Amino acid sequence: MKGVAAGLILFSTGAMGLTIARSFSHQVHSLRQLMTFVQVLESEIRFARTTLPHVLAHQATQFSGAIGMFLSIVSTGLKAGHGEPFIVVWEAGLDSLASNGVPGSTLEDLRGLGDVLGTSDVTEQIKHLNVLLHRLEQTLKRSEEERDKQTRLWQYLGFSSGLLLCLLLL
Amino acid sequence: MQKYLAPSLRGILEQATLSRLEEVRIRLNRPLMVKDARGFSFLSHNGQLSVPLQAYIVTRDDLERTVQLVTESSWYAWEQEIQGGYLTLPGGHRVGIGGQAVYSHGVLKTIKNISSLNFRQGRAVLGAADPIIGQVASKGGSQVLSTLIVSPPGCGKTTLLRDLARQVANCGLQVVIIDERSEIASCYLGVPQLDVGVQTDVLDGYGKEIGVHHALRGLGPQVVVTDEIGHGADAQVLSELARSGVKVIATCHGDSWENLRGRSWAKESLGIFELVVILSRRMGPGTIESVLRVRGGT
């Protein structure tokens, strides 16, 4: 009986540790996907002058998870035909990103892009996208360092706190 | 065309009883105006024909939403068209833009503070060229004459040109349209929105010179169709086509053949044409005043 209880405690705390550790990897994955999207958007604007509804609708099918959902929400909003300012539709998509673990600083950067995306000529658009890419690179670097540190820490903490609980309770 | 208007304006137009809508004019802080077969009129908030004082006044929100819809929230995608002063929508409809010009190095870069939009319904008149097709091309297309359509603005030159292109292409000839201002085929995302014939390639937004080079090198045309010749530089382009044995169908501003021949660029440019069609509005747009057989610009 005690062995089963100890196993359950170890399994629960270990799983909690692994879940928290995995959230750091998710963040890195989301940032990498965002960077890929911004690079695709930049080249679609630079070389093909593709309109935002077309790029976003196509890219929504290329990405899974949080980024795919974000692009899908914005693309659907643009196709609704209400003519709202782009930032209104973009913000609705950002709300979904916020609940999917994308860092607050990145959300602010994306909000800044939403204010200017589609509103100026190609040269200006490319400048804005390059600034965002640079910022995303920096955030990604920080997130990778954070992930490397925190992943092991939380995995260790999960299992060691389980062991401690077992020793104390049993 | 209505789906590109702000929802509030769309609602008004849906309630209005119009006879063949031709234009919708949206001007900031001014009455909503439409043009149908009966002429220009103002619309009230419930779509009734009205006097200006009781008409619906277009708001900034209406205008901004309409701009978002027309440009698909992607101003950068229409840079070239905006510099030309209008956009083409699916269906061949056109939106003229009024606002404040922004110049860079002496060239119009963009338009800001947009204050008016003019929607014009795109419409091809199939059969507009029926009265002259027999003179321009023989049945089966074995012989085609280089043709110049001449008229003052607003007399239906482009409408006639488009239908000639369609009919000549349907005769079995390879036609290339060099559509500098997207007025002939009204391309949207490169696809002609109006019927220009089954054997027609459209070079959309090309200048005449580069368009002719591309057409001759890559598309093997038997007939090249283009709008509004009338500059010195056109002479070289036209003579290159003549040297290549390609027939040309083009339009030109003017009111008579005699006046046209007197212009400085005419001597070199007009020599290739064999047929001249003079249009007027005497009995409505597209009235054919005369069809002249000419040779060597005389």
HADDOCK unambig.tbl for C-alpha pairs under 7 A between the chains (distance, minus, plus):
assign (segid A and resid 49 and name CA) (segid B and resid 76 and name CA) 6.84 0.50 0.50
assign (segid A and resid 49 and name CA) (segid B and resid 77 and name CA) 4.66 0.50 0.50
assign (segid A and resid 50 and name CA) (segid B and resid 77 and name CA) 6.28 0.50 0.50
assign (segid A and resid 51 and name CA) (segid B and resid 72 and name CA) 6.51 0.50 0.50
assign (segid A and resid 51 and name CA) (segid B and resid 74 and name CA) 5.38 0.50 0.50
assign (segid A and resid 51 and name CA) (segid B and resid 77 and name CA) 5.95 0.50 0.50
assign (segid A and resid 52 and name CA) (segid B and resid 73 and name CA) 6.75 0.50 0.50
assign (segid A and resid 52 and name CA) (segid B and resid 74 and name CA) 5.97 0.50 0.50
assign (segid A and resid 53 and name CA) (segid B and resid 72 and name CA) 6.88 0.50 0.50
assign (segid A and resid 81 and name CA) (segid B and resid 69 and name CA) 6.74 0.50 0.50
assign (segid A and resid 82 and name CA) (segid B and resid 6 and name CA) 6.71 0.50 0.50
assign (segid A and resid 82 and name CA) (segid B and resid 7 and name CA) 6.19 0.50 0.50
assign (segid A and resid 83 and name CA) (segid B and resid 6 and name CA) 6.27 0.50 0.50
assign (segid A and resid 83 and name CA) (segid B and resid 65 and name CA) 4.22 0.50 0.50
assign (segid A and resid 83 and name CA) (segid B and resid 66 and name CA) 6.27 0.50 0.50
assign (segid A and resid 83 and name CA) (segid B and resid 68 and name CA) 5.30 0.50 0.50
assign (segid A and resid 83 and name CA) (segid B and resid 69 and name CA) 5.17 0.50 0.50
assign (segid A and resid 84 and name CA) (segid B and resid 65 and name CA) 5.84 0.50 0.50
assign (segid A and resid 85 and name CA) (segid B and resid 68 and name CA) 6.97 0.50 0.50
assign (segid A and resid 86 and name CA) (segid B and resid 73 and name CA) 6.35 0.50 0.50
assign (segid A and resid 118 and name CA) (segid B and resid 73 and name CA) 5.53 0.50 0.50
assign (segid A and resid 118 and name CA) (segid B and resid 74 and name CA) 4.18 0.50 0.50
assign (segid A and resid 118 and name CA) (segid B and resid 75 and name CA) 5.38 0.50 0.50
assign (segid A and resid 118 and name CA) (segid B and resid 76 and name CA) 6.30 0.50 0.50
assign (segid A and resid 119 and name CA) (segid B and resid 74 and name CA) 6.53 0.50 0.50
assign (segid A and resid 119 and name CA) (segid B and resid 75 and name CA) 5.44 0.50 0.50
assign (segid A and resid 120 and name CA) (segid B and resid 75 and name CA) 5.77 0.50 0.50
assign (segid A and resid 120 and name CA) (segid B and resid 76 and name CA) 5.69 0.50 0.50
assign (segid A and resid 121 and name CA) (segid B and resid 75 and name CA) 6.48 0.50 0.50
assign (segid A and resid 121 and name CA) (segid B and resid 76 and name CA) 4.24 0.50 0.50
assign (segid A and resid 121 and name CA) (segid B and resid 79 and name CA) 6.51 0.50 0.50
assign (segid A and resid 122 and name CA) (segid B and resid 76 and name CA) 5.09 0.50 0.50
